[in-house]
Amino acid sequence: MSHSLPVSLVPLHFRYDGAPVVPEDRVLDRLTELRQWVTAAVGRFEAIVPASEDASFRRYFRIIYPDRTLIVMDAPPAMESLGAWLRVRALLEERGIHVPALIRAEPRLGFVVMEDLGSETYEAARRKGASPDVLFDHAWETLVCIQQMQVPDDWPCYDPARLREEMELFWVWLVGEHLALNRDRLIRERFENVMEALVERAWAQPRVFVHRDYHSRNLLVAAGKYPGVIDFQDALMGPVSYDAVSLLRDCYVEWPAHQVEGWLWDYHKRAGKSGVPVPPWENWLVDFDWMGVQRHLKAAGIFARLSHRDGKPGYLPEIPRTLGYVIRVGESYPELEILGEWIRDKILPATLASPSRSRG
């Protein structure tokens, strides 16, 4: 039986922005290669079906056997680094975090077979009527453990340059590519000033191990100990408020403000007792708000990029909710007011008027 070439040896096309594009026939070859590898590495299976969508070039499939199911991840080496996923998973498992058990991995090909933790995300559980208090209680317990992790000295850090680059995604992809509203020099100057203020506040926070996507779609109500934690490959050392913002001001779920404050108080109390370096409550609230603005600018930009660069317009409906957080925080801080007003008056209405606009 002939085997197709590893994806790294197949010529790739590139879009104008430098993003690699795999030809359609190569995608089919890749799936054939994955099937062959799984059969050789784990054994013959009954069926393989898509397991979930991802906002990257990774794909996930559920492998069905007579007595169990497994998840296989396809991370094309030309576009995704499997090494980071393996490294973070090992650290989290060692700390006792409920991550998928590793069955087999072939970094050269970009394939991983892992334990199937199921498909009931926190988002799905909420819709089915699960108690948010119970969900968050488990989420905080896990997050505090993550934030206490010790990492090697060479572990990457959320430095000021990275924080700025992330916020630039908002300007380049949403304001510019999606809405064509990036020609106002005065607004650009003010945006840069706000970015610097946000970077300064984030960089001044105590730094801990940060998952970076600790939200309702990456936490699973798994059998036994939960939550099951996934999509952790981008973890960094970063601001202590970052993951709490990801969960409580989720781009996919919006919670009532009074509940958010209660859950945030619960986390703050628990973290402080566990030795996580959270600042006093009043300072913590400001850090939380400002960190959220940085994250939500990044997220709105990424959602627009997913549509224009990667052909995934399904994330565009999340942008208004994400911008709404920025608008409301801007109303509470004079330093952020001009950003919030501009988004409220210009960016949000334009986004709502063209929810599926894409230049392809």
Order of alpha helices (4+ residues) and beta strands (2+ residues): beta-beta-alpha-beta-beta-beta-alpha-beta-beta-alpha-alpha-alpha-alpha-beta-beta-beta-beta-alpha-alpha-alpha-alpha-alpha-alpha
